[in-house]
Amino acid sequence: MSSYAVAASGSPGNDAVVRVYDGSGDTPLATLTPFPGFAGALSVTMGDVDGDQVLDLVAGKGPGDTPEVVEYSGAARGRWTATRGFS
């Protein structure tokens, strides 16, 4: 099954989120808040980061805050590593 991610910038009082959908029917699979308290723009991509043949999600903060990147495992549907300090 293929899937895709859509990033939604936050607004005052609303964190930026990433929504992951099933590519074959647009069924929602997950809504993630990779950076609680961050309401700016996000950059997202999907790819097999860990070599398990399942798409993983990588999200990064846009301008306006400390640079940060987080990776989510598609197989576990949970955050498996957080890497800080990328700009």
C-alpha positions, 0 to 999 in steps of 0.5 A: 500500500502506498501512502502520502503525507500532507503538512498543515501549518499551525496558527495561534493556539493550533500546532502544525500537523501532518496528516498521512493518507492511504494513497489508494483511497485517500483514507486517513491513516494518522494525524501527527503533531511532530513539534508540539507548540510549533505553529509554523510551516513544516516540510515533509517527505516519505521514503523507506528510511530504515530499509523495512520496505515500508514508507516512513515519514520525515518532518522538519520545522520551517523558519521561525524556530530552532531547526529540528527534524523528526522521523516516524516509522511507517511500520510502527506508526510511531516516532522512532527517532528524533534528530535535532540541530539540522538547519 
